[in-house]
Amino acid sequence: MITLTPRAAQQVRTMQVELAAPEKRLRVLVESGGCSGFQYGMSFDQPKPEDTEIVSEGVAFVVDPTSLAYLQGTLIDFDDGLHGKGFELKNPNAQSTCGCGKSFN
């Protein structure tokens, strides 16, 4: 299971309203790249038949099967504080992460 904190869920809701495309869902994904081998990605996209739809804090989002294997147990938070990091993924499957927090292996 992948979960959103209340702050992350609120930010996704805000972004969906600004997008003005209610049929699109937040897509959370893992792709090759970054300084540690894999990097996290997020975008708004049309759900695909092979996607898993997850609902957390009342927000529906989608994850493709490959990314889901890497993201099981991940907590997604949003930090808009002084450092302004944005979305932060706390992934228990990552052996190590890079300093930017967007790349892992």
HELIX and SHEET records of a PDB file:
HELIX    1   1 PRO A    6  LEU A   19  1                                  14    
HELIX    2   2 PRO A   65  LEU A   71  1                                   7    
SHEET    1   A 3 THR A   3  LEU A   4  0                                        
SHEET    2   A 3 LEU A  75  ASP A  79  1                                        
SHEET    3   A 3 GLY A  86  LYS A  90 -1                                        
SHEET    1   B 5 THR A  52  SER A  56  0                                        
SHEET    2   B 5 VAL A  59  VAL A  63 -1                                        
SHEET    3   B 5 ARG A  25  SER A  32  1                                        
SHEET    4   B 5 PHE A  38  ASP A  45 -1                                        
SHEET    5   B 5 SER A 103  PHE A 104 -1                                        
END                                                                             
